[in-house]
């Protein structure tokens, strides 16, 4: 299982949700291109440690929540509007820094204590790079990852520690690879004007990530909260790029703007979530778990799709498989009842449904029918063949099912 977790973390590096992580990693490589071999190795090792630190912290939080009886799951932190707003603010600040609006640097005393010297912001920036890369990777569920996470969270604290460590090592492998062979960095061209264009491109990637996070914030907290966070973040960036007559005034303004941007989501959050099926295609029905057994007893097949706005793997499954023929034709032909469960915001019914089927993350797709009254769970990454095979198997009553 540790090997499966390591492989899942490694695959997570190339999943579609890791586009901002790729941007941060490329920025690290550009910064390292003019450094010595020893500094490059240590910097990437510290970045790998940042990845592991977040993974270990997440494991500790999940264990604590599980101990007090709270429903837990992979990526569930993106259901919290304050967390999403914090990620939005951080990404916008990073993007503005790449565009040259201002420079982010620690105080000189802190740099000296960290051993940064003339190397800029030092190992604190390397640690932050790895930490943020791991944070932004959690909305995705890669192949093998769901199996490993389920095994860990259904087991003992030692299982959780081992599995999450293996997951973190897989996610940190690109950093560890460059730390093992720092000379790979020197294969890049010499620093020059081309780096300005690359910085601008990376800034655009981060801005795209910020737009995505703002879209998530609308789903998690509502349009008013998202507008308030956007306005406070804009004020923060504007204040950071201005020249102030007194440094103290600048610090006070930036502190107030930062706290306002992070806390606005909680203050202006809409208590009522939007109707998930309002704009959905007509073949999708609202998730009603109590009706599944009745539909199956009537000889019908039920396809359940547990999704969320912050789950990019769910979006990929929908656009590449569920919303395309031949799966779309099958869901529309009247022989299948398609239910969509929106887990963008916390929902106890959906959480209990996931736990009942030993799942602690999404996407989660399961098929019920006369041939599979207890449900037939599908892989995290769907294919047309796997969905159609499951629908066919569930529609046929068998001796095994009886």
Residue pairs with C-beta under 8 A, 6 or more apart in sequence:
1 147
1 148
1 151
1 152
1 159
1 162
1 163
2 148
2 162
2 163
2 165
2 166
3 166
4 144
4 147
4 148
5 144
5 145
5 148
5 149
5 152
5 163
5 164
5 166
5 167
5 170
6 166
6 167
6 169
6 170
7 144
7 170
8 142
8 143
8 144
8 145
8 146
8 147
8 148
8 167
8 170
9 142
9 145
9 166
9 167
9 168
9 169
9 170
9 171
9 172
9 173
10 170
10 171
10 173
11 142
11 143
11 144
11 145
11 170
12 18
12 137
12 140
12 142
12 145
12 170
12 171
13 21
13 137
13 171
13 173
13 174
15 137
15 140
15 142
15 312
15 313
16 140
16 312
16 313
16 316
17 136
17 137
17 139
17 140
17 312
17 313
18 136
18 137
18 140
19 205
19 208
19 209
20 91
20 136
20 205
20 206
20 209
21 133
21 136
21 137
22 205
23 202
23 205
23 206
23 209
24 94
24 129
24 132
24 133
24 136
25 129
25 133
25 174
25 175
26 198
26 202
27 98
27 129
27 199
27 202
28 43
28 44
28 47
28 126
28 129
29 178
29 185
29 188
30 188
30 195
30 198
30 199
31 120
32 39
32 40
32 43
32 44
32 178
32 182
32 185
33 185
33 186
33 188
33 191
34 191
35 43
35 119
37 182
37 183
39 119
40 178
40 179
40 182
40 185
41 179
41 182
42 123
42 179
43 123
43 126
44 126
44 175
44 176
44 178
44 179
44 182
45 175
45 176
45 179
46 123
46 126
46 127
46 130
47 126
47 127
47 129
47 130
47 133
47 172
47 175
48 130
48 172
48 175
48 176
48 179
49 127
49 130
50 126
50 127
50 128
50 129
50 130
50 131
50 132
50 133
50 134
51 130
51 131
51 133
51 134
51 168
51 171
51 172
51 175
52 130
52 165
52 168
52 169
52 172
53 127
53 130
53 131
54 130
54 131
54 134
54 135
54 168
55 134
55 164
55 165
55 167
55 168
55 171
56 161
56 164
56 165
56 168
58 77
58 138
58 164
59 152
59 160
59 161
59 164
62 72
62 153
62 160
63 157
63 160
65 72
66 72
66 153
71 346
71 348
71 351
71 352
71 354
71 355
72 153
72 360
73 351
73 354
73 359
73 360
73 361
73 362
74 138
74 141
74 145
74 146
74 149
74 360
74 361
74 362
75 138
75 139
75 140
75 141
75 308
75 310
75 311
75 361
75 362
76 346
77 83
77 138
78 84
78 138
78 139
78 216
78 220
78 308
78 310
79 220
79 308
79 310
79 343
79 344
79 345
79 346
80 220
81 217
81 220
81 221
81 225
81 265
81 266
81 269
82 262
82 263
82 265
82 266
84 213
84 216
84 217
84 220
84 221
84 265
84 310
85 217
85 221
85 225
85 229
85 261
85 262
85 263
85 264
85 265
86 262
87 135
87 136
87 213
88 210
88 213
88 214
88 217
88 229
88 233
88 261
89 229
89 233
89 236
89 258
89 261
89 262
90 132
91 206
91 209
91 210
91 213
92 206
92 207
92 210
92 233
92 237
93 104
93 236
93 237
93 240
94 132
94 206
95 203
95 206
95 207
95 210
96 102
96 203
96 237
96 240
96 241
97 103
97 104
98 199
98 200
98 202
98 203
98 206
99 199
99 200
99 203
100 199
101 237
101 240
101 241
102 240
102 241
104 121
105 111
105 120
105 121
106 114
106 116
106 121
106 122
106 124
110 124
111 117
111 120
111 121
111 122
114 122
114 123
114 124
115 122
115 123
116 122
116 123
116 124
130 172
130 175
133 171
134 168
134 171
134 172
136 209
137 171
139 310
139 311
139 312
139 313
140 311
140 312
140 313
141 311
141 313
141 361
141 362
141 363
141 380
142 313
142 380
142 381
143 379
143 380
143 381
145 167
145 361
145 380
146 359
146 360
146 361
146 364
146 380
148 163
148 166
148 167
149 163
149 167
149 360
149 361
150 358
150 359
150 360
150 361
151 159
151 163
152 159
152 160
152 162
152 163
152 164
153 160
153 360
154 358
169 176
177 184
178 184
178 185
214 226
214 229
214 230
215 309
216 309
216 310
216 344
217 225
217 226
217 229
217 265
218 226
219 273
219 274
219 309
219 310
219 344
219 345
220 265
220 269
220 309
220 310
220 344
220 345
221 265
221 266
221 268
221 269
221 270
222 268
222 269
222 270
223 270
224 268
224 270
225 264
225 265
225 266
225 267
225 268
225 269
225 270
226 265
228 260
228 264
228 265
228 267
228 268
229 261
229 262
229 264
229 265
232 257
232 260
232 261
232 264
233 257
233 261
235 257
235 260
235 261
236 254
236 257
236 258
236 261
239 250
239 253
239 254
239 257
240 254
242 250
244 250
244 253
273 342
273 344
273 345
276 286
276 340
276 342
276 344
277 284
277 285
277 286
277 340
280 340
281 323
283 331
283 332
283 338
284 305
284 338
284 339
284 340
285 337
285 338
285 339
285 340
286 339
286 340
287 304
287 306
287 339
287 340
287 341
287 342
287 349
287 350
288 339
289 349
289 353
292 302
292 304
292 339
292 368
293 373
295 302
295 337
295 368
296 302
296 368
296 369
296 370
296 373
299 370
299 397
300 335
300 336
300 337
300 369
301 335
301 336
301 337
301 367
301 368
301 369
301 370
301 391
301 394
301 395
302 336
302 337
302 339
302 367
302 368
302 369
303 331
303 336
303 337
303 338
303 339
303 365
303 366
303 367
303 387
303 391
304 339
304 341
304 364
304 365
304 366
304 367
304 368
305 314
305 318
305 322
305 338
305 339
305 340
305 341
305 363
305 365
306 341
306 343
306 350
306 353
306 354
306 362
306 363
306 364
306 365
307 314
307 315
307 318
307 340
307 341
307 342
307 343
307 362
307 363
308 314
308 342
308 343
308 344
308 362
309 342
309 344
310 344
311 343
311 362
311 363
313 362
313 363
313 380
313 381
314 362
314 363
316 381
317 363
317 365
317 381
317 382
320 382
321 327
321 382
321 383
321 384
321 387
322 328
322 331
322 382
322 387
324 384
326 384
326 388
327 384
327 387
327 388
330 336
330 387
330 388
330 391
331 338
335 395
336 391
341 347
341 350
341 353
342 350
343 350
343 351
343 362
354 360
354 361
354 362
354 364
357 364
357 366
357 375
357 377
359 377
363 380
363 382
364 377
364 380
365 377
365 378
365 382
365 387
366 375
366 376
366 377
366 378
367 375
367 376
367 378
367 390
367 391
367 393
367 394
368 374
368 375
368 376
368 394
369 391
369 393
369 394
369 395
369 396
370 394
370 395
370 396
370 397
370 401
371 393
371 394
371 395
371 396
371 397
371 398
371 401
372 390
372 393
372 394
372 401
373 401
376 390
376 393
376 394
378 386
378 387
378 390
379 386
